[in-house]
Amino acid sequence: MIRGWRGRLLAASVVGIAISFVPMSGSVSASDFRSTDALMLRLMAMYNIPGAALALIKDDRIVLEKEYGYRDLTARVPVTAATLFNVGSISKSFTALGIAQLVGRHQIDLDAPVIRYLPEFRLSDLQATQTVTLRQLLSHTSGLPADERWPRHVPPTREGIVAEFATMPITASPETRFQYCSRCIVLAAYVLERITGQSWEDYTRTHIFAPLGMTTASFGPRGLEQAADHAQPYHHDTVLGEVTVPWGRLQYLDPLAPAGGIDADVDDMARYALLQLGDGTIFGHRLVTAEMLAELHRPEIAVGADWTPAARAENLHYGLGWFTADVRGLHLVRHNGANPGFRASIVLVPSFKAAVVILTNGESDLFTDAATRSLLEQLLH
């Protein structure tokens, strides 16, 4: 446990704040950097965030990358541009991108029944077994129940997760209701594994990480532990202060990695944002067709008012691995991530070729929401 570090962080302007990139565009000035520092440190103190990293993109360029606070409070080691954080459910968009690549290569059809690729696949409903598609899985519209309806214990293997589908009820007609289902994304990844003959991890490393230059990105708690520069996850206790989250609490991310297990640094995620803002190419490599990239961002299903964040945006929908929404007249494509000891956010503003990426080793959704909102206002003023 760590107590009494907060005031020292606010004063540690040399150790606690690092600048990775200088401005690359005249649209962001030195005064903007100072206001960003003040904003981030104030919100980190308010919401008990040990360390954070952010990237700002505008006009298709990374205009700022900065790091704040500590990746390890006990050792007093600051966050750097190379610090790996778990990005949580942002991983779902990587899985959707992998499927989109296969569609672009005519290896798979988004609207074909999953059973075409997994003949042994079974659901509790015979008709649904014959009709559920990858599009429905990636958009959370298959009719399979939302996460809270599944067993709390996650099977230790991907095969075990797929076997669970035979016991789960169908709780909505397909394509009629948004039901956020992380295991559905794992099923889509399992199809990818069957088609390619590779594990989802190996495929993602080869076809997404490598072209993006994500050379240190990894998967799950083991990937974090083995990295020389990784963020220690923390939980805030009102009495004890910042308490280390044991790595064992993240073990479920090994089989569930396609839905929440990717570990990456802020520079990795900035490049990923650039890819998503473009036409599917980066650094001279085409990762996905422009048509399929647009398909990932196209709204598929309205997100109901029972979804907690729904009140914070207008026209909230889910596409394929991404939420879409309108905020103050701006159309956003976004996703958050949340696992024990980590929170992450990526928000794309296609009309401005702009984005905000935030990674943290704390557990406050209020922090990522407040920081993202304020940084977007600053970036797009």
N, C-alpha and C positions, 0 to 999 in steps of 0.2 A: 504494500500500500504506500501511497505517496501523499504527503500532506504539506500544505503551505508553499507549494511551488508557484502558484498563480501570479503573485506579485512579482516574483523574480522573472517570469516569462515576459511580463509587460515591460520590464525595464531592460530586458536583454536584447537590445536592438542590434547588437553585433552577432551574437550567437543565435538568437531566436528567430531572426529573419535573414533569409538568404535570397539573393537575386540570381537567377540562373541565366536569364536572357535579358539583354538590354532591349529597349523599344525598337521595333522594326518598322514602325509606321508613325507618321506625324499625327495620326488620329489620337494618340495617347501621349500625354505630356508628363514631365517630371512631377508636376503637382498631382496628377492622377495617381502616380505611384504612392505618394505620401498619404493620400486619402485612402488608398487601398490598404496600406499598412495599418492605419488607425482603425479602419472598419474591421479588418480581420482580427486584430488583437482584441478589440472591444468585444466582438462577438465570441471569440474563443474564451475570453474570461467569463462572459455571461453564461455560456452554455457548457463550460467545463470540457474544453477540447484540448488535449495535450499537444497535438501537432497537426499541421495541415499543409497541403500543397495546392496551388491553384494555377490554372492556365487561362489566359484570355486570348481570344482570336477575333480579329475583325478584318473585313475585306480579304478573307482567305489567307491571312498571315497570323502567325503567333506573335502577338504584340507584347506579351508579358508572361513569364513564369516566375513564381515566387514560392518560397517555403517559409513556414512559421513554426516555432515551438520545437518540440522534442519528439523524436521517434522512440526514445527510451528514456523515461524519466529517472530511473534509478542510476543509470550511467551518465545522465545529462548529455545525451548525444542528440544533436539537432537533426531535424528533417533536412534532407538534401534533395536535389533534383532526381537522384537515383534511388530514393527510398521507395520500396515496394509497399503498397497498400492493397488490401483486398477490395475489389470494386463491387462485390455483391451482385445484385441482379442486373447490373449493366452487362454482365456476362451473357444474359439472354440475347442481347443484340448481336454479340459475336456468333452465337449459335445460329441465329437467323441469317447472318451474313454468310456463314458457311453453307447453309442450305441454298441461299440465293446463288452462290457460286456454282453449285451442282445443277441448279435449274438453268443457269446461263450456259452450261456445258451440255445440256440436254441429257443429263444423267438421271434426272428426277423430275417429277411433275408435282407442283404444289397442291394441285387439286385432285390428284389420284388418291385412292384409298391407301392408307398406311399398310393394310394387309397385303397389298401388291408387293411391297418390299420386305415385309415380315410375315410370311405365310402362317407362322405359328401364333401371331398376335391374337389376343382375345380380350374382349370387354364383357361386362356382366350382361349387356344387352346385345343380342345377336345382330340386330339391324345396325346398331352403331358400330359394331365390329367391322361390318362390311363397308361402312361409309365414311368413317372419320378420316380426315385428311391432314396433311402437314400444315396447310394454311390455317386450319382450325386450331391445331396445336399451338402454332406460333402466335396466334392472335387471341388465345384463351377463349375460343368460342366453340370448343368441341362438345360442350355439354357436360364434361367431366367436372367434378366439384372443385371449388377453390381450396387453396392450401390448408385452411383451418379445418377442413373436413377430412383430410387425410391423416393416417396414423402419425403420431408425434415422432416415433422412431423411424429413422430413414434406413432402409436396408443397406448393408455395407457394399453392395455391388450394383452396377447399373442393371444387370440382368434381374436382380432382386426387385429393383424399382419397377421394371417393365412387367414383372409377374404380378405386382400389386394391382395393375389395371383390371385384371379379371374379377377382382372382388369389389371394385368401387362402383357405386350407383351412378347412373346418368341423371343429373339434377336439372337439366334444361334441354330444350330442343336445340340442336346444333345451329350456330350462327344467329341465335336470338338473344344471348345474354353473355356479358363479360364476366368470367369467373377466373380470377388470377390463379394459375395452376403451374407451379414450378416443375412438378414431375412431368407435366405435358411437354415442357421444353426438353427434359431429359429423354423422353420418348423420341422426339424429333432428332436429337443428337444420336440416339441409338440407331435410327434409320440411316443417318449419315455414316455411322461406323459400318453398317452392313453394306452400304453401297460402295464405300471407298476401300474397305478392308483395313482401315486404320482406326486406331482409337481416336475419339474426339480430340483428345489432347494433342496427339501427334499431327492430326490434320490441321488443327488450329495453329500450332507452331509453324508448320510448313507453309500453309496457304494464307495465313493472316498475319501472324506475328513477324515472320521473316521478311515479307515485302514491306512491312511498316517499320522495320528496324527495331522491333520490340525484343531485343536480344536477351534481356534479363527477365522478361515477363514469365510467370509461372502459374501454378495451380494449387489451390488449397493450402492448408496449414503447413504441410511439409515444404512446399515451395517457398513460403515465407521464412520458415525456420532455417532453411539451408542457404538463403540469400545473405550475403555479407551486409547488405544495407536494407533492412526491412523495418517496418513500423511494428512496435509492440502494441497489441490491442489493449484498450483500457475501458473499464466501466466506472462510472462515477457513483460513489456511495456517499450519501448525505452526511454520514458520520466519519467514515474512514478516508474519504477523499477519492483519489484515483487508484483503483484496484486493478491489477493485472488480470486479464482474461486468460485462463489456461488454454493452451493450444488444443487440449482434448475437447473443448467445447466447440471447436470448429471442424472436428473430424468428419461430420456429416457432409462437409463440402467435397470430399473426395468423390463419392458416387454422384453427388448433386452438382458437380462442377459446371456442366453446361448451363445451369440456371443461376449459379451464384459463386463460382469458385475461382475466377480469374484474379491474379495478383499482378499489378502493374504500377509503374511510376508515373509521375505527372507528365513527363515528356512523351512517354508512350501514349497516354490518353489524349494529349494534345494532337499528336499525329493521327490518332484514330478519329478525332473530331474533324480534322481537315479532310480525311477521306470521306466522311459522311456528308460534309458540306459540298463536296465536289461532284464529279461525274463517274466516280468509281476508279479513278486512277490516282496514283501518288508516286512520286520519285520515278516516274517513267514506267511504273508497273500498273497494269490494269488488274485490279482485284476482283471486280464485279462489273457487269454491264450497267450502263446508265439506267436502262429500263428497270433492271431488278433493284437497283439502289432506290429508285423512286417508288417501287412497289413496297419496299420495306417501310417507307415513311408514309405511305398512303393510309388514311384512317380506314379501319376494317369494322370496328364495332364501337358504339357509344358506351362510355363507362358510366354506370349508374350512380345515382346519388348516394348509394350505400357504400361506395368506395370512398374511404376517408378523405383522400386529398381532393376529391371532386369539387368541393366548394371553393378551392383556391384558383380555379381556372374556368374559362368558358369553353364550350364545345370540346370537352375532354373525350378523346377516343384512344383506342389502341390500334396500332398497325401490326407489323410483324417484328416483334422484339423492341418496339418503341411506343411510348405514349406520344400523342399529339394534343395540342391545346392552343387556345387563343388567350393571350393576356395583354390587356390594354392595346388591342388592335394588332398585336404581333402574333404571328403563327410560330409556335415552338414545337420542336421535336426533342423529346427528353427521356431520361430514365434515371432513377435513383438506385442506390444499392445500400443494403443494410444487413450486416451480420454481426454477431457478438464482437464488440470492440472496434467496429469499423462503420463508417458511413461514407458514401460517395455520391456525386451528382454530375451528370453531363447534360447540358442544355444547348441545343442548336437553334440558331435563328437564321434560317435559310435565306431570307430576303436581304439580310445584311452580311451574309457569309461570315457570321459571327458565332462564337460559342463561349461558354464558361464551363470549366472543369474544376471540380473541388474533390479532394481526397482527404480523409481524416482518420485518425486512430482513436476517435471518441464515438459516443453513441447518441448524439443529438440530431434528430431530424430537423428540429427547429433551427439549428445552426446552419445546416446545408441550405434550407429553404430561405432563411434571412440573408445569408451571404450571397446566394445565387441571385436573388431578386435585386439586391443592392448593387451587385457587380454588373448586372445587365443594364440597370439604369445608368450607371457610370459609363459603361462601354458604349452605349447607344445614344448618349445625349447629343 
